[in-house]
């Protein structure tokens, strides 16, 4: 992959001069120099974004964790979403993957397909969002690529993290007898999307603001990384939906996971949604399969439960027991003592 070498040095956007965005191009090389190079914070690995590669040297005694996620306008975010929040969501969905591995964030690579009509001011706002979360999470930009596209705004980040050698937390470590826990609250990402689409008009204003924030700027559970490495057998971030991501653990570990929907933690907005539904089980399934929560689902030995919950509370991350690991395969979902058939366990990638 070429790093910060635009395939076309054009972009049909609005320049700072205020000229017609349909006729005045944005100089991508200027954008790289003025907006993106400062995001490297002088990291020597980035080579000032002047080369076609970055040079990385892992520290002795550490493993380098690499993950990549893409988000696409109209699929993972709305056209109306502010550009700075789109940038922050891109970083955070990748940071969530690092959190689930027990890794400490280090740096990232960025690939951007700017759509027609995306001018300088929009790109400035996007970079401002990157800067805000870089500073919050200790990240540096090391490279990437930019292109122009007639299609939707498309973004990809490749995130790098560090973990002590041999201590990465995988999906494949779950054992029969383990308890299944999840962090935070489930369903707010899906509720936030529905709210952004104009649904749930009667939702309390404070709840609406909360679920919109959960959808647009999810909180990666990086406070759990040390706890995961020391106590947890398997973990995954809840991006596709709680049921689906529990299924990823079950499949990788060669076990079955049982989930009790009645134990799934919810916000006040989620609880109100379930209470107002004519079918509570169906409403709970909707929250547990909606995705975009970016919480952590994990498994651990029962003997480690109390200490793990206490340690997580000290970093302000609540954990709740929602099921068990058993012999078998797949995910079994129950509610009020009866098994529930889940036809679609979560978001499916095309």
C-alpha positions as CSV (number, residue, x, y, z in Angstrom):
1,X,0.0,0.0,0.0
2,X,1.3,3.5,-0.8
3,X,1.5,5.7,2.2
4,X,0.2,9.2,1.7
5,X,0.8,9.1,-2.1
6,X,-2.6,10.2,-3.6
7,X,-3.6,8.3,-6.7
8,X,-5.2,11.5,-7.9
9,X,-4.1,14.9,-6.6
10,X,-7.6,16.2,-6.9
11,X,-10.7,16.4,-4.8
12,X,-14.0,18.1,-5.6
13,X,-14.4,20.0,-2.4
14,X,-14.8,23.4,-0.9
15,X,-11.5,25.2,-0.7
16,X,-10.6,27.8,2.0
17,X,-11.0,30.6,-0.6
18,X,-14.7,29.9,-0.8
19,X,-14.5,29.2,-4.6
20,X,-17.0,27.0,-6.3
21,X,-16.5,23.5,-4.8
22,X,-17.6,21.9,-8.1
23,X,-14.7,23.4,-10.0
24,X,-11.9,24.1,-7.5
25,X,-9.8,21.0,-6.5
26,X,-8.4,20.4,-3.1
27,X,-4.7,19.7,-3.4
28,X,-4.2,16.4,-1.6
29,X,-0.4,16.9,-1.1
30,X,-1.2,20.2,0.6
31,X,-3.8,18.5,2.8
32,X,-1.2,15.9,3.8
33,X,1.4,18.5,4.6
34,X,-0.8,20.9,6.4
35,X,-3.4,18.7,8.1
36,X,-2.2,15.1,8.4
37,X,1.6,15.5,9.0
38,X,1.0,17.3,12.3
39,X,-0.9,14.2,13.5
40,X,2.4,12.2,13.4
41,X,3.6,14.3,16.4
42,X,7.1,13.8,15.0
43,X,7.1,10.0,15.4
44,X,10.3,8.9,13.6
45,X,8.5,5.8,12.3
46,X,6.3,8.0,10.1
47,X,9.3,9.5,8.2
48,X,7.3,12.8,8.1
49,X,4.9,11.1,5.7
50,X,7.3,11.8,2.9
51,X,8.2,8.2,2.1
52,X,6.1,5.3,0.8
53,X,6.5,3.2,4.0
54,X,6.8,3.4,7.7
55,X,9.6,1.7,9.7
56,X,8.5,-0.1,12.9
57,X,10.7,-1.8,15.5
58,X,8.7,-3.7,18.1
59,X,10.0,-3.3,21.7
60,X,11.8,-6.2,23.3
61,X,9.5,-8.4,25.3
62,X,6.3,-7.1,23.5
63,X,4.0,-8.4,20.8
64,X,2.6,-6.0,18.2
65,X,-1.1,-6.3,17.8
66,X,-2.5,-5.1,14.5
67,X,-6.2,-4.7,13.7
68,X,-8.1,-3.0,10.9
69,X,-11.7,-1.8,10.5
70,X,-13.5,0.1,7.7
71,X,-16.5,2.3,8.0
72,X,-18.7,3.5,5.1
73,X,-21.1,6.4,4.8
74,X,-24.7,5.1,4.8
75,X,-23.6,1.8,6.4
76,X,-21.7,2.6,9.5
77,X,-22.5,6.3,9.8
78,X,-25.0,8.8,8.4
79,X,-24.4,11.5,5.9
80,X,-25.7,14.0,8.4
81,X,-23.2,12.9,11.1
82,X,-20.6,15.7,11.9
83,X,-17.2,15.1,10.3
84,X,-15.3,15.2,13.5
85,X,-17.5,12.6,15.1
86,X,-17.0,10.3,12.0
87,X,-13.3,10.5,12.5
88,X,-13.6,9.7,16.2
89,X,-15.8,6.8,15.5
90,X,-13.3,5.4,13.1
91,X,-10.6,5.4,15.7
92,X,-12.8,4.1,18.5
93,X,-14.1,1.1,16.7
94,X,-10.5,0.1,16.0
95,X,-9.5,0.9,19.6
96,X,-12.2,-1.4,20.8
97,X,-10.6,-4.3,19.0
98,X,-7.3,-3.5,20.8
99,X,-9.0,-3.3,24.1
100,X,-10.5,-6.8,23.6
101,X,-7.0,-8.1,23.0
102,X,-5.6,-6.5,26.2
103,X,-3.4,-4.2,24.1
104,X,-2.2,-0.7,24.7
105,X,-2.8,1.6,21.7
106,X,0.3,3.0,20.0
107,X,-0.3,4.3,16.5
108,X,-2.4,3.9,13.3
109,X,-2.5,4.1,9.6
110,X,-5.4,5.8,7.8
111,X,-7.0,5.3,4.4
112,X,-9.5,7.8,3.1
113,X,-11.7,7.9,0.0
114,X,-13.0,11.5,0.0
115,X,-16.3,11.8,-1.8
116,X,-17.2,14.5,-4.3
117,X,-18.3,17.7,-2.5
118,X,-16.0,17.1,0.5
119,X,-14.0,20.3,0.7
120,X,-11.2,21.8,2.8
121,X,-13.4,22.8,5.7
122,X,-15.0,19.4,6.0
123,X,-11.5,17.8,5.9
124,X,-10.3,20.2,8.6
125,X,-13.2,19.2,10.8
126,X,-12.4,15.5,10.2
127,X,-8.7,16.0,11.2
128,X,-9.8,17.9,14.3
129,X,-11.7,14.8,15.4
130,X,-8.7,12.7,14.8
131,X,-6.5,15.1,16.8
132,X,-9.0,15.1,19.7
133,X,-9.0,11.3,20.1
134,X,-5.3,10.9,19.3
135,X,-4.6,13.1,22.3
136,X,-7.1,11.2,24.5
137,X,-5.9,7.7,23.7
138,X,-2.2,8.3,23.1
139,X,-2.1,7.7,19.3
140,X,0.1,8.9,16.5
141,X,-0.5,8.7,12.8
142,X,2.2,6.8,10.9
143,X,0.9,6.8,7.3
144,X,-1.9,5.7,4.9
145,X,-3.4,6.7,1.6
146,X,-5.9,9.2,0.2
147,X,-8.0,9.0,-3.0
148,X,-11.0,10.7,-4.4
149,X,-14.2,8.8,-5.2
150,X,-17.6,9.3,-6.8
151,X,-19.0,6.9,-4.3
152,X,-19.7,7.2,-0.6
153,X,-17.2,8.5,2.0
154,X,-15.1,5.4,2.9
155,X,-12.6,5.2,5.7
156,X,-10.3,2.5,7.1
157,X,-7.9,2.6,10.0
158,X,-5.2,0.0,10.7
159,X,-4.5,0.2,14.5
160,X,-1.4,-0.8,16.3
161,X,-1.1,-1.8,19.9
162,X,1.4,-3.3,22.3
163,X,1.0,-6.2,24.7
164,X,3.5,-8.1,26.8
165,X,4.8,-11.1,24.8
166,X,2.4,-14.0,24.8
167,X,-0.3,-12.2,26.8
168,X,-2.7,-11.2,24.0
169,X,-6.3,-12.2,24.9
170,X,-7.8,-14.2,22.1
171,X,-11.2,-15.5,21.2
172,X,-10.0,-19.1,21.4
173,X,-9.4,-19.4,25.1
174,X,-12.9,-20.0,26.5
175,X,-13.3,-23.2,28.6
176,X,-16.4,-25.2,29.7
177,X,-17.3,-24.0,33.2
178,X,-16.3,-20.4,32.5
179,X,-18.7,-17.6,33.2
180,X,-19.6,-15.1,30.5
181,X,-19.6,-11.4,31.3
182,X,-20.1,-8.2,29.4
183,X,-19.0,-4.7,30.1
184,X,-21.2,-1.6,30.2
185,X,-24.7,-1.6,28.8
186,X,-26.0,-3.4,25.7
187,X,-28.3,-2.0,23.0
188,X,-27.6,1.7,23.2
189,X,-25.6,1.7,19.9
190,X,-28.7,0.3,18.1
191,X,-31.0,2.7,19.9
192,X,-28.8,5.6,19.0
193,X,-28.9,4.7,15.3
194,X,-32.7,4.4,15.4
195,X,-32.9,7.7,17.1
196,X,-30.6,9.3,14.5
197,X,-33.0,8.0,11.8
198,X,-35.8,9.9,13.5
199,X,-37.5,7.0,15.4
200,X,-38.4,6.9,19.1
201,X,-39.8,10.5,19.1
202,X,-41.1,10.1,22.6
203,X,-37.7,9.2,24.1
204,X,-36.5,11.4,27.0
205,X,-34.2,14.2,25.7
206,X,-31.4,13.1,28.1
207,X,-31.7,9.5,27.0
208,X,-31.7,10.5,23.3
209,X,-28.5,12.4,23.8
210,X,-26.9,9.5,25.6
211,X,-27.8,6.8,23.0
212,X,-26.8,9.1,20.1
213,X,-23.4,9.6,21.8
214,X,-23.0,5.9,22.2
215,X,-23.7,5.4,18.5
216,X,-21.5,8.2,17.2
217,X,-18.6,8.0,19.7
218,X,-18.5,4.7,21.4
219,X,-16.2,4.3,24.4
220,X,-13.4,1.7,23.9
221,X,-12.9,-0.2,27.1
222,X,-9.2,0.3,27.3
223,X,-9.4,0.5,31.1
224,X,-9.9,-3.3,31.1
225,X,-6.7,-4.2,29.2
226,X,-4.6,-5.1,32.3
227,X,-7.5,-7.0,33.9
228,X,-8.1,-9.0,30.7
229,X,-4.5,-10.1,30.4
230,X,-4.3,-11.3,34.0
231,X,-7.7,-13.0,34.5
232,X,-9.7,-13.5,31.3
233,X,-9.7,-16.7,29.2
234,X,-11.3,-15.2,26.0
235,X,-12.7,-11.9,24.9
236,X,-14.2,-10.1,21.9
237,X,-15.5,-6.6,21.3
238,X,-19.3,-6.3,20.8
239,X,-19.4,-4.7,17.3
240,X,-21.7,-7.0,15.4
241,X,-24.1,-7.7,18.3
242,X,-23.8,-9.4,21.7
243,X,-25.1,-12.7,20.4
244,X,-23.0,-12.7,17.3
245,X,-19.8,-11.8,19.1
246,X,-20.4,-14.4,21.8
247,X,-20.7,-16.8,18.8
248,X,-17.3,-15.7,17.6
249,X,-15.8,-16.8,20.9
250,X,-17.7,-20.0,20.9
251,X,-16.6,-20.9,17.4
252,X,-13.0,-20.0,18.0
253,X,-12.9,-21.9,21.3
254,X,-14.8,-25.0,20.1
255,X,-17.4,-24.6,22.9
256,X,-21.0,-23.5,23.3
257,X,-22.1,-20.4,25.1
258,X,-25.5,-19.9,26.9
259,X,-26.8,-16.4,27.4
260,X,-29.6,-15.3,29.6
261,X,-31.3,-12.2,28.1
262,X,-32.7,-11.3,31.5
263,X,-29.2,-10.7,32.8
264,X,-28.1,-8.4,29.9
265,X,-27.3,-5.0,31.4
266,X,-29.2,-2.0,29.9
267,X,-29.4,1.7,30.2
268,X,-32.5,3.5,31.3
269,X,-33.3,4.1,27.6
270,X,-32.9,0.3,26.9
271,X,-35.0,-0.6,29.9
272,X,-37.8,1.8,28.8
273,X,-37.7,0.4,25.3
274,X,-38.1,-3.2,26.6
275,X,-40.9,-2.2,29.1
276,X,-42.9,-0.5,26.3
277,X,-42.7,-3.5,24.0
278,X,-45.5,-5.9,23.8
279,X,-43.0,-8.8,23.6
280,X,-40.1,-8.3,26.1
281,X,-38.1,-11.2,24.7
282,X,-38.3,-9.9,21.2
283,X,-37.2,-6.4,22.4
284,X,-34.3,-7.9,24.3
285,X,-33.2,-9.8,21.3
286,X,-33.3,-6.6,19.3
287,X,-30.9,-5.0,21.7
288,X,-28.7,-8.0,21.9
289,X,-28.3,-8.3,18.2
290,X,-28.3,-4.7,17.1
291,X,-24.5,-4.1,17.3
292,X,-22.5,-1.0,17.5
293,X,-22.1,-1.2,21.3
294,X,-18.3,-1.7,21.4
295,X,-18.4,-3.3,24.8
296,X,-16.3,-6.3,25.7
297,X,-17.8,-9.8,26.1
298,X,-15.4,-12.1,28.0
299,X,-15.1,-15.5,29.8
300,X,-13.3,-16.3,33.0
301,X,-13.2,-18.9,35.8
302,X,-15.8,-18.6,38.5
303,X,-13.1,-18.2,41.1
304,X,-11.9,-15.0,39.5
305,X,-15.4,-13.4,39.3
306,X,-15.4,-11.3,42.4
307,X,-11.9,-9.9,42.0
308,X,-12.5,-9.1,38.3
309,X,-15.7,-7.2,39.0
310,X,-14.0,-5.3,41.8
311,X,-11.0,-4.3,39.7
312,X,-13.2,-3.3,36.8
313,X,-15.3,-1.1,39.1
314,X,-12.1,0.7,40.1
315,X,-11.6,1.8,36.5
316,X,-15.3,2.7,36.2
317,X,-16.3,-0.2,34.0
318,X,-19.2,-2.2,35.2
319,X,-19.3,-6.0,34.4
320,X,-22.3,-8.2,34.5
321,X,-22.6,-12.0,34.4
322,X,-24.8,-13.0,31.4
323,X,-24.1,-16.6,30.8
324,X,-21.9,-19.7,30.9
325,X,-19.5,-21.6,28.7
326,X,-20.6,-25.3,28.2
327,X,-19.7,-28.3,26.1
328,X,-21.1,-28.1,22.5
329,X,-21.1,-25.5,19.9
330,X,-22.9,-22.2,19.0
331,X,-24.9,-19.8,21.2
332,X,-28.1,-20.7,23.1
333,X,-30.2,-17.8,24.2
334,X,-32.9,-18.0,27.0
335,X,-35.3,-15.7,28.7
336,X,-37.2,-16.4,31.9
337,X,-36.3,-20.0,31.8
338,X,-37.2,-20.8,28.2
339,X,-34.9,-21.0,25.2
340,X,-35.4,-18.3,22.6
341,X,-34.7,-18.9,18.9
342,X,-32.6,-16.1,17.4
343,X,-33.0,-16.0,13.7
344,X,-30.4,-13.2,13.1
345,X,-27.6,-13.1,15.7
346,X,-26.2,-9.7,14.7
347,X,-24.9,-7.6,11.8
348,X,-23.7,-9.7,8.9
349,X,-20.9,-8.5,6.7
350,X,-21.6,-8.8,2.9
